[in-house]
Amino acid sequence: MYLGQEYNVLGDWFIIHFTENEGMAFGWKFAGEYGKLFLSLFRIAAITAIFWYLYKIIRQKEDKILILSVSFILAGAIGNIIDSAFYGLIFNESGDYFNPGLAVLFPEGGGYATFLHGKVVDMFYFPIIKGTYPDWSPFNAGYEFIFFRPVFNIADASISVGVIILILFQKRIFKQKEVLVEEIEQSETKLADGLA
């Protein structure tokens, strides 16, 4: 596929749309020559911290939902860093609509980027609601409106699912910790009363 090429999978609301993301979520990026390197190194540091935290909560036998959500986040982060680290090494530059050229796997002259400087491929696009801002609107009058415009990949979806699980089940996850703290405090009080 060339950049911007798309296939409608289920009508107009599930589209495979090929794009390459140079930065973070929603295409944000750090400017300058070292911006991509900084972002990649930050991702590696974040993955290391998340992996350490996951290892810790597994050993402490924390709530299974917490372990599941952190696992989703870690898997997505690893997927994105693998894409960023190696995609530029093994593919040449993709063409676009005006210069349609397909990216070639293992091109003769090498890839388009060095290690940790590649782009992340995004392909899932769900424009659930489409419309036009009314003419009386104080902003964007007459312009197209699309609800859920971001194009994302499986790794992004994994991170999002992990975060949503954390948000939905936060009371259950953190209530167990509060109960444990109360039990420890009660045990310490009984112990102190027994020694007095």
GILINMO-V286164 format. One record per pair of residues at least 4 apart in sequence whose C-alpha atoms are under 6 Angstrom apart, sorted by sequence separation. I is the first residue (numbers start at 0). J is the second residue. D is the distance in Angstrom with one decimal. If there is no record, write none. Layout:
I_J_D + I_J_D
//
This chain:
9_13_5.2 + 22_26_5.4 + 23_27_5.1 + 30_34_5.3 + 46_50_5.9 + 80_84_5.8 + 82_86_5.2 + 94_98_5.4 + 95_99_4.9 + 112_116_5.7 + 136_140_5.1 + 151_155_6.0 + 164_168_6.0 + 165_169_5.5 + 169_173_5.9 + 170_174_5.5 + 8_13_5.6 + 22_27_5.3 + 23_28_5.8 + 29_34_4.6 + 56_61_5.3 + 94_99_4.7 + 112_117_5.6 + 8_14_5.5 + 20_26_5.5 + 22_28_4.2 + 94_100_4.2 + 134_140_4.7 + 7_14_4.5 + 94_101_5.9 + 133_140_5.6 + 134_141_5.3 + 6_14_5.6 + 93_101_5.5 + 132_140_5.2 + 133_141_5.8 + 6_15_5.2 + 93_102_4.5 + 132_141_5.1 + 5_15_5.3 + 92_102_5.8 + 131_141_5.9 + 132_142_5.6 + 5_16_4.2 + 91_102_5.4 + 131_142_5.6 + 4_16_5.9 + 90_102_5.9 + 91_103_5.7 + 131_143_4.4 + 4_17_5.7 + 90_103_5.5 + 130_143_5.8 + 131_144_5.1 + 3_17_5.4 + 90_104_4.8 + 130_144_5.0 + 2_17_5.5 + 3_18_5.8 + 89_104_5.7 + 90_105_5.7 + 129_144_5.7 + 2_18_5.4 + 89_105_4.8 + 129_145_4.5 + 128_145_5.7 + 128_146_5.1 + 91_110_4.5 + 92_111_5.5 + 127_146_5.9 + 90_110_4.8 + 91_111_4.9 + 126_146_5.9 + 89_110_5.1 + 126_147_5.4 + 88_110_4.3 + 126_148_5.8 + 87_110_5.3 + 87_111_5.3 + 88_112_5.7 + 87_112_4.5 + 88_113_5.9 + 124_150_4.7 + 123_150_5.4 + 123_151_5.2 + 121_150_5.9 + 122_151_5.8 + 123_152_5.9 + 84_114_5.2 + 87_117_4.1 + 121_151_4.7 + 122_152_5.7 + 84_115_3.9 + 86_117_5.5 + 121_152_4.7 + 83_115_5.7 + 84_117_5.8 + 83_117_4.6 + 83_118_5.2 + 83_119_5.3 + 82_119_5.4 + 39_115_5.9 + 78_154_5.4 + 75_154_3.9 + 75_155_5.9 + 35_116_5.9 + 75_157_5.0 + 75_158_5.1 + 71_157_5.3 + 72_158_4.2 + 71_158_5.8 + 72_161_5.2 + 71_161_4.9 + 2_94_6.0 + 1_94_5.3 + 2_95_4.5 + 68_161_4.1 + 1_95_5.2 + 68_164_5.8 + 21_118_4.7 + 1_99_5.8 + 20_118_5.4 + 19_118_5.7 + 20_119_5.0 + 1_101_5.4 + 19_119_5.5 + 0_101_5.9 + 19_120_4.6 + 19_121_5.9 + 18_121_5.4 + 17_122_4.8 + 16_122_4.8 + 15_122_5.3 + 15_123_5.2 + 14_124_5.1 + 13_124_6.0 + 13_125_4.8 + 12_125_5.1 + 12_126_5.2 + 12_127_5.2
//
